[in-house]
Amino acid sequence: MVQTHGCSIEDLAAGMCPGSLVDSERRKRIFSALIERSRASGDSPTVMVDTDRGELALVAVTAIDWPGLASICLGELHYHGWNLDFVEGFAVAEGDTRRGFVLAGIRDSDSARRRKFARDAQKIQGLLEKLAEGRADTLSLLARSSERLEIYEQVRTQLQKLAPGPLPESVTGASGELVLFISSRSDEYLRERRPEDLAQMVLTNIELVEGVRSRGTPQMRLRNIRTTREHLTGINIAAYERDISFQDCLSALSFAWPGSTVRHQRRYTTPDGIISIRIEMTSSTGLAADREELRRIEETLQKLLVKNEIERLKRIHRYGGREHYARALIPLLLRECESTRLPQVYIAPETISTFQAELKLLMVFSAPGIEAHDERVLKLVGSIDKLEGMTVVSFKSPTGYGERWVDIIDITVQRSVYPEMEDAYGQIKRRIEEILGRFRDFDMGMRLNDAKQLREVRALLEDLPDSVITDFYYRLEDFLRASAPVEELAQHIRLAFETMNGALREGRDSAGPVVSVVRNGETESATIFCCVMPEHAHTFQDFLDTVKEYRVTASLIDWSGLNAVLLRVSEQGAALPEEAVARVAANLQSLCRSGHKP
């Protein structure tokens, strides 16, 4: 706020200033003009801007008085970023009515700022006139905002008690977790829950999301709460969005807790691809889950998360195993290494058992020659091999692409030393950074890219259900998602959805093959074949055998009891000619049509 000239804190405390910043002549001119305009318009709300004299730029408002007139008008000015130096509000009787007046402004020697204030004030003039009408809906919104602010402060106080230290800006800032939490819940939801429970929800969500970032594995927490109307079981789940389906979670909960009802559900995805899910449920008798039911819910969700990881490994196996899968990523890693000038690192589990895990480390980095390359790799292998609980079991001869080198290293990890696999990843990454310097975790890069691309795909498929888009997107093969344009990814999703939805509508459990051509501008770059069939009707290899002479990227999408196989087929970087399309479609016919009417 600009300091009032000639008025010190001491003078203010003594009642000697500031007096009125608006001289009587200017005040008379403003109010007489304001009243005249209001009467001429039938006593409708009237706004007037006055910036013609001195350093003080003013906005004046008059309307038939109602509670909140001043708050609404001043709030709008604050919303547009103006820190007001002068505010005056009063009401005057006029016959049987009371007329309210608001006078506000800024005092600034900068003429440019005064002109900007005038422009902004003129822009919001029409809005202020509407807000100043004092309608019941406006008053209701004003009351709601005050109630939300009160709840916000109560939850913030409780959150401060629960948190181990001062609340960071990411929690209490203008776009912090707490503001987003309060603003995204309904009035009833906030009103019916204790501030302590709301604060615990915010803290739980923060802890689970951070747990996913630090450990790389899904996190879950269950807690019973009591509202003013009912007893509920609250379930929080956080995981990388590619690792979990919201619809699968709801189905699993329905199975684990028969007769239960979902009373509230909410989910959001962070910029780095972590989905946070909050579900609140109650039993058929209106009670929260008992100890046995809580155990069954947790056990079922854990099985779901393990199942999702197994399915992910199965998809990798369809490509001939992790090494084949990793090799399919090599062109992407080479491209990223060239564009970012950073080493690219991809670490993934081949197998994980109770006693040990087998990891595959794929690296692409630059070195001026084979000797410089070998020196770094041998140093890295020795450094990892010296770690307690880790053994390098093999590393392949490098493949050179100019000054860029590709290395694949197999590592065995003892689970007794590393019960949390993310700790093993962390140790390996620290050794890589010590020897190669700053590098890019390609798996993390893919997650960030997925989150960005998924937003773009949703914008292209606005007519499709959001949950369908998300689930289908993450069932497309990883390196297809990493390399294909978003328009093509949207094409895959739409083709699968429309083919499966058409079959379900007609009461069939099979359809296809349906053919679609991928176009990049004027170029036809690939042909997509889509087959729909019952789950487990054929092995994945049956489909790959029909197109084995071509370059193929294959995806398997399961939805509503059906499987959709998507084969992206190309020959020398182009779509298949018509004769080849007809031949492949004929070979796929028996595989696609193997289902039957239920």
matplotlib code that plots the C-alpha trace (Angstrom):
import matplotlib.pyplot as plt

x = [0.0, 1.3, 2.0, -0.4, 1.6, 2.0, 0.5, 2.7, 1.7, 1.9, -0.3, -2.8, -2.9, -3.5, -6.5, -4.8, -5.0, -5.5, -8.7, -10.3, -8.0, -10.7, -11.3, -14.8, -15.1, -14.1, -16.4, -19.3, -18.7, -18.4, -21.4, -23.8, -22.9, -23.3, -26.7, -27.9, -26.9, -28.5, -31.8, -31.8, -31.4, -34.3, -32.1, -30.2, -26.6, -24.2, -20.5, -18.3, -14.5, -12.7, -9.0, -8.8, -7.2, -3.9, -2.4, -5.6, -7.6, -11.1, -14.0, -17.4, -20.5, -24.0, -27.0, -30.0, -28.2, -27.9, -25.6, -22.3, -22.4, -19.1, -17.5, -18.5, -17.3, -14.0, -13.5, -13.7, -11.0, -8.8, -9.4, -7.9, -4.8, -5.3, -4.1, -6.4, -5.1, -8.5, -11.8, -15.0, -18.4, -21.7, -25.5, -27.9, -31.6, -33.7, -37.4, -38.2, -35.0, -31.3, -28.9, -25.4, -22.2, -18.7, -15.7, -12.3, -9.0, -5.3, -2.8, 0.2, 2.6, 3.1, 0.7, 1.0, -0.3, -3.2, -4.1, -4.0, -6.3, -8.7, -8.7, -9.2, -12.0, -13.7, -13.5, -15.2, -17.8, -20.5, -19.6, -19.8, -23.1, -24.5, -22.9, -24.2, -27.8, -27.9, -29.7, -30.3, -27.9, -25.2, -25.8, -25.6, -22.3, -20.9, -22.1, -20.5, -17.2, -17.1, -18.0, -15.3, -12.7, -13.7, -13.4, -10.1, -8.6, -9.9, -8.4, -5.1, -4.8, -5.4, -3.0, -0.3, -0.8, -0.5, 2.5, 6.0, 7.2, 6.1, 3.7, 5.5, 4.3, 3.3, 0.6, -0.6, 0.3, -2.2, -2.2, -1.2, -2.7, -5.0, -6.5, -7.1, -8.6, -11.1, -12.0, -12.7, -15.1, -18.8, -20.2, -22.0, -18.9, -16.8, -19.7, -20.3, -16.7, -14.6, -11.7, -9.4, -10.6, -10.3, -6.7, -5.8, -7.1, -4.9, -1.8, -2.5, -2.7, 0.6, 2.4, 1.1, 2.0, 5.5, 5.7, 5.1, 7.8, 10.4, 9.7, 8.2, 5.5, 1.7, 0.7, -2.5, -4.2, -7.5, -9.2, -12.7, -14.4, -17.7, -19.6, -22.6, -24.8, -23.0, -20.1, -17.6, -14.5, -12.0, -9.6, -6.7, -4.6, -1.7, 0.2, 1.7, -1.3, 0.0, 0.1, -3.6, -7.1, -9.7, -12.5, -10.5, -10.2, -14.0, -14.6, -12.2, -13.8, -17.2, -15.9, -14.1, -16.9, -20.3, -23.3, -21.2, -22.0, -19.6, -20.6, -17.8, -15.1, -12.5, -9.3, -6.6, -3.3, -0.1, 2.0, 4.5, 1.8, 0.8, -2.9, -4.3, -7.7, -10.0, -13.0, -15.4, -17.8, -20.4, -21.9, -25.4, -26.3, -24.8, -21.7, -18.0, -15.9, -15.0, -11.6, -12.2, -13.7, -10.8, -8.3, -10.2, -10.3, -6.6, -5.8, -7.9, -6.4, -2.9, -3.7, -5.0, -1.8, 0.3, -1.9, -1.3, 2.4, 2.1, 0.1, 2.8, 5.4, 3.2, 3.0, 6.7, 6.9, 4.8, 7.7, 10.1, 11.2, 12.7, 15.8, 13.8, 11.6, 14.6, 16.2, 13.0, 13.6, 17.1, 16.2, 14.3, 17.2, 19.6, 17.4, 17.0, 20.7, 21.4, 18.7, 19.4, 23.1, 22.6, 23.2, 19.9, 19.3, 16.5, 16.3, 13.6, 12.9, 13.0, 11.9, 11.2, 10.8, 10.9, 14.6, 16.1, 15.3, 16.9, 17.3, 18.3, 20.2, 20.1, 22.4, 23.1, 25.8, 28.4, 32.1, 34.9, 36.0, 35.9, 38.7, 36.9, 33.7, 35.2, 36.9, 33.6, 31.6, 34.2, 34.4, 30.5, 30.3, 32.9, 31.2, 27.8, 29.3, 30.9, 27.5, 26.2, 23.5, 24.2, 26.0, 26.6, 26.0, 26.6, 27.2, 27.2, 29.7, 28.8, 27.1, 28.5, 26.5, 29.2, 30.2, 27.0, 27.2, 24.6, 25.2, 23.0, 24.0, 22.2, 22.2, 21.0, 19.6, 19.2, 15.8, 17.0, 19.3, 16.8, 13.2, 12.2, 13.3, 13.3, 16.3, 18.2, 17.4, 18.6, 21.9, 22.5, 21.5, 23.9, 26.8, 25.8, 25.8, 29.2, 30.7, 28.7, 27.6, 24.0, 21.8, 18.1, 16.1, 14.3, 11.5, 10.8, 11.0, 8.4, 6.1, 6.3, 5.8, 2.8, 1.1, 1.6, 0.5, -2.6, -3.8, -3.4, -5.1, -8.1, -8.5, -8.7, -11.2, -13.6, -16.6, -15.2, -15.4, -12.4, -11.8, -11.9, -9.3, -7.0, -7.3, -6.9, -3.9, -1.9, -2.6, -0.9, 2.6, 5.2, 7.4, 4.4, 3.3, 6.9, 7.4, 4.0, 2.3, -0.6, -3.0, -2.0, -2.4, -5.9, -6.6, -5.7, -7.9, -10.9, -10.6, -10.5, -13.3, -15.6, -15.0, -15.5, -18.5, -20.1, -19.7, -21.2, -24.1, -24.9, -24.6, -21.5, -18.2, -16.1, -15.6, -13.2, -10.7, -11.4, -8.7, -7.5, -4.7, -2.2, -1.5, 1.2, 0.3, 0.1, 2.0, 0.4, 2.9, 1.2, -1.9, -3.8, -5.7, -8.2, -9.6, -12.1, -12.6, -13.4, -10.6, -8.1, -9.6, -6.2, -2.5, -0.9, 1.5, -1.3, -1.9, 1.8, 2.3, -0.1, 2.1, 5.6, 7.1, 6.3, 7.4, 4.7, 3.8, 1.1, -1.2, -3.8, -6.6, -9.1, -12.4, -15.9, -14.9, -13.5, -9.9, -9.0, -5.8, -4.3, -1.6, 0.2, 1.8, 4.2, 6.6, 9.6, 8.1, 4.8, 1.3, 0.6, -0.6, -4.2, -3.3, -1.3, -4.1, -6.6, -4.3, -3.6, -7.3, -8.3, -5.7, -7.0, -10.6, -10.8, -9.0, -11.2, -14.5, -13.8, -16.3, -20.0, -23.3, -23.8]
y = [0.0, 3.5, 5.5, 8.5, 11.7, 13.7, 11.0, 9.1, 6.2, 8.5, 11.1, 8.4, 7.1, 10.6, 11.0, 13.8, 12.2, 11.1, 12.9, 12.5, 12.0, 13.3, 17.1, 18.3, 19.8, 16.5, 14.5, 16.8, 16.4, 12.6, 12.0, 14.4, 12.9, 9.4, 10.1, 11.8, 8.9, 6.4, 8.2, 8.6, 4.8, 4.1, 3.7, 0.8, 0.2, 2.7, 2.8, 5.8, 6.1, 9.3, 9.6, 13.2, 14.9, 14.5, 11.2, 9.6, 7.4, 6.6, 4.3, 5.1, 2.8, 3.4, 1.0, 0.3, -0.9, -4.6, -6.6, -7.3, -4.5, -3.1, -6.6, -7.6, -4.4, -4.3, -8.0, -7.6, -4.9, -7.0, -10.0, -7.9, -7.3, -3.8, -3.0, -0.2, 2.9, 4.5, 2.9, 4.6, 3.1, 4.4, 4.4, 7.3, 7.3, 8.3, 8.2, 4.6, 3.2, 3.2, 4.0, 2.5, 4.2, 2.8, 5.0, 3.4, 4.2, 4.0, 6.9, 6.7, 9.2, 6.9, 8.1, 4.8, 2.8, 5.3, 4.8, 1.1, 1.3, 3.4, 0.8, -2.1, -0.2, 0.6, -3.1, -4.3, -1.6, -3.8, -6.6, -4.4, -3.1, -6.7, -7.7, -4.7, -5.7, -7.6, -10.7, -13.7, -15.8, -13.2, -13.0, -16.8, -16.9, -14.3, -16.2, -19.4, -17.8, -16.6, -20.0, -21.7, -19.2, -20.0, -23.8, -23.2, -21.5, -24.3, -27.0, -25.1, -24.8, -28.6, -29.3, -27.3, -29.4, -32.7, -31.6, -32.2, -28.7, -25.5, -25.9, -25.4, -23.0, -26.1, -26.8, -23.3, -21.2, -19.7, -23.0, -25.2, -28.6, -27.0, -24.4, -27.0, -29.4, -26.9, -25.4, -28.8, -30.0, -29.2, -27.1, -30.1, -32.2, -29.6, -28.8, -32.4, -33.3, -32.3, -29.9, -32.6, -35.2, -32.8, -31.9, -35.6, -36.2, -33.4, -34.7, -38.4, -37.4, -35.4, -38.3, -40.9, -38.9, -38.2, -41.9, -42.8, -40.3, -41.6, -45.4, -45.7, -48.1, -47.6, -46.3, -46.9, -46.0, -46.8, -44.8, -44.8, -41.4, -40.1, -37.3, -35.5, -37.9, -41.3, -43.5, -43.9, -45.8, -43.5, -45.1, -43.2, -44.6, -43.0, -44.6, -43.8, -43.5, -46.1, -48.7, -48.4, -48.1, -46.1, -48.3, -51.4, -49.9, -49.4, -53.0, -54.4, -52.5, -53.7, -57.3, -56.9, -55.3, -56.7, -54.5, -51.4, -48.1, -45.4, -42.1, -39.9, -40.3, -37.9, -38.3, -36.0, -36.5, -34.6, -33.1, -36.0, -38.6, -39.7, -40.3, -39.7, -41.4, -40.7, -43.0, -43.0, -45.9, -47.2, -50.6, -51.7, -51.0, -47.4, -48.3, -48.1, -51.2, -53.3, -54.8, -57.9, -55.9, -53.4, -56.3, -57.8, -54.4, -53.8, -57.4, -57.1, -53.7, -55.1, -58.1, -55.6, -53.6, -56.8, -58.0, -54.8, -55.2, -58.8, -57.6, -55.1, -57.9, -60.0, -57.2, -57.1, -60.9, -60.7, -58.8, -61.6, -60.5, -57.5, -57.5, -57.4, -54.7, -52.7, -53.0, -51.6, -48.5, -48.0, -45.7, -43.5, -43.4, -42.5, -39.7, -38.3, -38.6, -36.6, -33.9, -33.4, -34.2, -36.1, -39.9, -41.8, -44.6, -47.1, -49.6, -52.2, -55.5, -58.8, -60.9, -60.2, -63.0, -63.2, -63.7, -61.8, -59.6, -59.5, -56.0, -54.9, -51.6, -50.0, -47.0, -44.7, -42.0, -40.2, -40.9, -39.9, -43.4, -47.1, -46.6, -43.7, -45.7, -48.8, -46.9, -45.5, -48.7, -50.9, -48.4, -48.4, -52.2, -52.4, -49.8, -51.5, -55.0, -53.7, -52.7, -55.0, -57.2, -56.6, -58.6, -57.7, -61.1, -59.9, -57.0, -57.1, -55.7, -52.1, -51.0, -47.8, -45.1, -42.6, -41.1, -42.5, -45.9, -48.5, -50.8, -53.4, -54.6, -57.4, -57.1, -59.4, -57.8, -59.6, -58.8, -59.3, -56.3, -54.3, -55.1, -51.9, -52.1, -48.3, -48.3, -50.6, -48.3, -45.3, -47.0, -47.8, -44.3, -42.7, -44.8, -43.8, -40.1, -40.4, -41.8, -40.4, -37.2, -35.8, -38.1, -38.5, -41.3, -42.4, -44.2, -41.0, -39.0, -41.4, -40.8, -37.0, -37.4, -39.6, -37.1, -34.3, -36.4, -37.8, -34.2, -33.6, -36.9, -36.0, -32.8, -34.7, -37.2, -34.9, -37.1, -40.2, -41.0, -39.7, -43.0, -44.9, -42.6, -43.0, -46.8, -47.3, -44.9, -46.8, -50.1, -48.9, -50.2, -48.1, -47.2, -46.5, -43.9, -42.6, -42.3, -41.8, -38.3, -37.7, -37.7, -41.2, -42.3, -40.8, -42.7, -46.0, -45.3, -44.2, -47.3, -49.7, -48.0, -47.7, -51.4, -52.7, -50.5, -51.5, -55.2, -54.7, -52.7, -55.5, -58.3, -59.8, -60.7, -60.4, -58.0, -57.1, -56.9, -53.1, -51.3, -47.7, -45.8, -43.6, -40.4, -37.9, -35.0, -36.3, -39.5, -42.8, -44.1, -47.3, -49.5, -50.4, -53.6, -53.9, -57.3, -57.7, -61.1, -62.6, -62.6, -65.5, -66.6, -66.6, -66.1, -62.9, -64.8, -66.0, -62.4, -61.6, -64.6, -63.1, -60.0, -61.4, -60.2, -56.6, -54.1, -54.4, -52.6, -54.4, -53.4, -55.3, -53.4, -55.2, -53.6, -54.8, -58.5, -58.1, -57.8, -55.5, -56.3, -53.4, -54.2, -51.2, -52.5, -50.8, -51.8, -49.6, -46.8, -46.8, -48.2, -51.5, -51.6, -52.6, -56.2, -56.7, -55.2, -57.6, -60.6, -59.7, -59.0, -62.4, -64.1, -62.2, -63.0, -66.3, -65.0, -61.9, -63.9, -66.7, -65.3, -65.9, -64.3, -64.9]
z = [0.0, -0.8, 2.3, 3.0, 2.7, 5.9, 8.2, 10.6, 12.8, 15.8, 14.2, 13.3, 16.8, 18.1, 15.7, 13.8, 10.4, 7.7, 7.3, 3.9, 0.9, -1.3, -1.2, -0.7, -4.2, -5.8, -3.5, -4.3, -8.1, -7.9, -5.6, -7.4, -10.7, -9.3, -7.8, -10.9, -13.1, -10.8, -10.7, -14.4, -14.7, -12.4, -9.2, -10.8, -9.5, -10.9, -11.2, -12.0, -12.5, -11.8, -12.5, -13.7, -10.7, -8.9, -7.8, -6.5, -9.0, -7.7, -8.4, -6.9, -6.7, -5.5, -5.2, -3.0, 0.1, 0.9, 3.2, 1.4, -1.2, -0.1, 0.2, -3.3, -4.9, -3.1, -3.5, -7.3, -7.3, -5.1, -7.4, -10.3, -8.2, -6.8, -3.3, -2.4, -0.6, 0.0, 1.0, 2.2, 2.6, 4.0, 3.6, 3.3, 3.9, 0.9, 1.7, 2.7, 1.2, 2.1, -0.6, -0.2, -1.4, -1.9, -2.8, -3.3, -5.0, -5.3, -4.7, -6.9, -8.5, -11.5, -14.1, -16.0, -13.0, -12.6, -16.2, -15.8, -12.7, -14.8, -17.6, -15.2, -13.4, -16.6, -17.7, -14.5, -14.4, -16.0, -13.7, -10.6, -11.7, -11.8, -8.6, -6.8, -7.6, -4.3, -5.7, -3.4, -5.4, -5.0, -1.2, -1.0, -2.8, -0.5, 2.6, 1.2, 0.6, 4.2, 5.5, 3.4, 4.6, 8.2, 7.5, 5.7, 8.8, 11.1, 8.9, 8.6, 12.4, 12.7, 9.9, 11.7, 14.8, 12.8, 10.7, 12.1, 11.2, 9.5, 6.6, 3.3, 0.5, -1.5, 1.2, 2.2, -0.9, -3.3, -5.4, -2.4, -1.4, 1.2, -1.1, -3.8, -1.3, 0.2, -3.2, -4.8, -2.1, -1.8, 1.0, 2.4, 2.4, 4.3, 6.7, 7.6, 8.5, 11.5, 10.8, 12.4, 9.8, 6.9, 8.0, 8.3, 4.7, 3.4, 5.3, 4.2, 0.6, 0.8, 2.5, 0.0, -3.1, -1.7, -0.9, -4.5, -5.6, -3.2, -3.3, -6.8, -5.6, -4.9, -1.5, 0.4, 3.7, 5.3, 8.1, 9.5, 10.1, 11.5, 9.8, 11.1, 9.2, 8.9, 9.6, 6.7, 5.7, 3.9, 1.4, 0.0, -2.9, -4.7, -7.5, -10.9, -13.2, -15.5, -12.7, -11.5, -12.9, -11.0, -12.3, -11.2, -7.7, -7.5, -8.8, -6.3, -3.4, -4.4, -4.4, -1.1, 0.8, -0.5, 0.0, 0.6, -1.1, -2.4, -0.8, -2.2, -4.8, -6.1, -8.0, -9.6, -11.3, -10.5, -13.2, -12.8, -13.5, -10.0, -9.5, -6.0, -5.3, -2.3, -1.9, 1.1, 1.6, 4.1, 4.7, 3.9, 7.6, 7.4, 9.4, 8.7, 8.0, 11.0, 11.6, 9.4, 6.6, 6.7, 6.4, 3.5, 1.7, 2.1, 1.1, -2.1, -3.1, -2.5, -4.8, -7.4, -7.4, -7.6, -10.5, -12.4, -12.1, -13.3, -16.2, -17.0, -17.0, -19.2, -21.7, -21.7, -22.1, -25.2, -26.8, -26.1, -22.6, -20.9, -23.1, -26.3, -24.7, -23.6, -27.1, -28.5, -26.4, -27.7, -30.6, -28.2, -25.7, -28.5, -29.7, -26.2, -25.5, -28.7, -28.0, -24.3, -24.3, -21.1, -20.4, -20.5, -18.0, -17.9, -14.9, -14.8, -13.0, -15.0, -12.1, -8.4, -5.8, -2.0, -1.9, -4.9, -7.9, -11.3, -12.8, -16.2, -16.6, -20.0, -20.5, -23.5, -23.0, -25.0, -25.0, -27.5, -28.1, -27.0, -24.4, -22.7, -22.8, -21.3, -18.6, -17.3, -17.7, -16.0, -13.1, -12.8, -12.9, -10.2, -8.1, -8.3, -7.7, -4.4, -3.0, -0.3, -1.6, -5.3, -7.9, -11.6, -13.3, -16.9, -19.2, -23.0, -25.4, -26.1, -29.3, -30.7, -32.7, -33.4, -30.0, -28.4, -26.7, -25.6, -22.7, -21.1, -17.6, -15.6, -11.8, -9.1, -5.9, -2.5, -1.1, 2.5, 2.0, -0.1, 1.0, -0.8, -4.4, -4.7, -2.3, -4.7, -7.6, -5.5, -4.8, -8.5, -9.6, -7.1, -8.6, -12.1, -11.2, -9.5, -12.7, -15.6, -14.0, -14.2, -16.2, -17.1, -15.6, -18.7, -16.9, -15.0, -18.2, -19.7, -16.8, -17.2, -20.9, -20.3, -18.0, -20.6, -23.5, -21.7, -21.2, -25.0, -25.9, -23.6, -25.5, -28.8, -27.4, -25.5, -26.5, -24.8, -21.1, -19.2, -17.4, -20.7, -22.2, -19.2, -19.0, -22.7, -22.9, -20.3, -22.0, -25.2, -25.4, -23.6, -26.5, -28.8, -26.2, -26.1, -29.9, -31.6, -32.0, -29.7, -32.7, -33.5, -29.9, -29.9, -33.1, -31.4, -28.4, -30.5, -32.8, -29.8, -28.0, -31.0, -32.0, -28.5, -27.8, -31.1, -30.2, -26.8, -28.2, -30.6, -28.0, -29.5, -27.9, -31.0, -33.9, -36.6, -38.0, -38.4, -40.4, -39.9, -41.7, -39.8, -41.6, -40.9, -43.2, -46.7, -45.8, -44.8, -42.3, -40.9, -40.9, -37.7, -37.4, -34.5, -33.4, -30.5, -28.8, -25.4, -22.8, -23.2, -26.6, -28.2, -27.3, -28.3, -30.4, -32.7, -33.8, -34.1, -36.4, -39.0, -39.5, -38.7, -42.0, -41.2, -38.5, -35.8, -32.5, -30.7, -27.8, -25.8, -24.2, -21.8, -21.1, -20.0, -20.4, -23.9, -25.3, -28.2, -30.0, -31.8, -34.4, -35.8, -39.0, -41.4, -44.2, -44.9, -42.9, -44.8, -44.5, -46.1, -49.8, -50.4, -51.4, -48.2, -46.1, -47.6, -47.0, -43.4, -42.7, -44.1, -41.9, -38.9, -39.7, -37.9, -34.8, -34.6, -35.1, -32.7, -30.2, -30.1, -29.0, -25.3]

ax = plt.figure().add_subplot(projection="3d")
ax.plot(x, y, z, "-o")
ax.set_aspect("equal")
plt.show()
